[in-house]
């Protein structure tokens, strides 16, 4: 009986130590903030969202989904150049490096807003929901404007 009790104690100790090691070394969630969000005005069926994603966590993160009012759906895109011809390509996710940032900008990674419900005019503000691989979401209001500005009053609400 004494040996059996020792085995249970031994097993429980290693289980606890493994759990504790994970708590101290595994990130529980990435810390993502956004800056410089803006949407290009559009009278056509599509528009583009540009934004800088900042990851203050020591673990990389991925933007996996974007939802917003005013369009049927959003797609994550990048550009590829082949034989001097640039074209957009849909991607499943956009990587954000640990302790770094990823700028989604014209000619590179961006979010396409597909099948707009109405034209987007300068001065409009569009609610946006970003979802990341870890399940974290970030809500913001993106202004519609002609060109990227150095600063942009983005309202941000973060949810865990």
N, C-alpha and C positions, 0 to 999 in steps of 0.2 A: 504494500500500500504506500509506503514511504516513497518508493521509486516512481510510482504513478503520479503522486502529488508533485514531485520534483519535475517530471516531464511536463505537466500542465503549466507549472510556474515558468519553466524554461521557454516553452512555446509562447506563452502570453507575453513574456518579456521581449522576445524578438519581434512579435507582432507590434507591440507598443513602440519599440525602437524604430521599426520600419515606418510606422505611421508618423512618428515625430520627425524622422529624417525627411520625409516627404513634405511635411508642413514647413520645415525650415528651408528647403531648397526648391520646392515646386511652387511656381506662382499660382495663386488662387484665381487671379484675373488680371488681365492687362489693363493698364491705365491709358486710355485713349482720349485725346482732346482734339478739337478741330480748330482751324483758323482759316481765314481768307476764303470762305465759301462764297460762290457766286454762280449764277446761271445766265447763259447767254440769251438775250431776247430772241424770240422765234415766232414767225407767222406760219411756218410750215408744220409738218406732222411731228417733227422731232426737235429736241434741244439738247444742250450739254451742261452738266454740272461739273464745276471744278472746285477743288478743295485741298487743303493741306491737312493730313492726318499725322498727329504727333503721338508717339508711343513712349511713355515715360517708364515703362516696365522693362525689366531685364530679360523679357522673353519676346520673341517676335509675335506678330499678330497678323491676321488676314481679314480684310474687308470682304464679306461674302454676299451681302445683299443690301440693296437700297430700295426704299419705298418712299413715295411721295404723292401728295395730292396733285391732281391736275394732269396725270398721264396714265395710260393703260398699264405700263410697266417700265422698269429701268433695267439697263444692262451695263455691266462693267466692261470697258473696252480698253484696248491699247492700239497702237499703230505699228504697222510693219512695212518696211520698204523692200521691194523686190524689183530689180532692174530699173531703179529710179522712179518707181511708181509706189506711192504711199497708199495704204488702205487700212481701214479699221478692222479689228478682229475682236470678237467677244471673248472674254476670259472668265473663268469660274471664280477667281479671287484675285485680290491685289495685296501683295505682301507689304507689311509695314515693319521695318527692322526694329529690333530691340534698342531701346534708348536712342531712337532716331525718328525720322519723319519721312513721309512719302507725299510728294506734291502731285496731285492730279491736275494736269494743265493741258492746254491746247497742243495738239501734236504728239501727245504721249498718253499715259493712262488718264481716263476720264469716265464719267458716268453718262450714258446716253438715256435721255428721257424719251420714251417711245410712245407714239400715238397720243400726242397732246390733246386734251379735251377742249382747249381754247388757246388762242395765241398768248404768248408770254411777252409782256411789254415792260420796258424799263420802269422801275419803281415798284413792280409787284414783289411780294415776298411769299416764298413757298416753304411750307413745313416739310422737313426731310427726316427720315428715320434710317440710320445706318446700323447694320447688324454685322458683328464680327464672329470669327470662328469659335471663340470662347463662349459665345452666347451674349456677350455684353452688347448693349445698344446705346446709341447716342442720338438724341433728337436735337435738331437745330432748325433755324429759319434762315433760308438762303435768299438773298436779294437777287432780283433780276437786273442786270446792268450790262452796258455795252462792253466795257473793258475791265480787266482786273485792276483793282486799286491796291495801294499799299496796305490799307487797313479797311476793315469792313465790319460794321457793327452786327456781328452774328449773335443771336440769342441762342444759348446752349443750355440744354437740360440733359444731364447724364443719368442713366439708369443702370444699376447693376443687374 
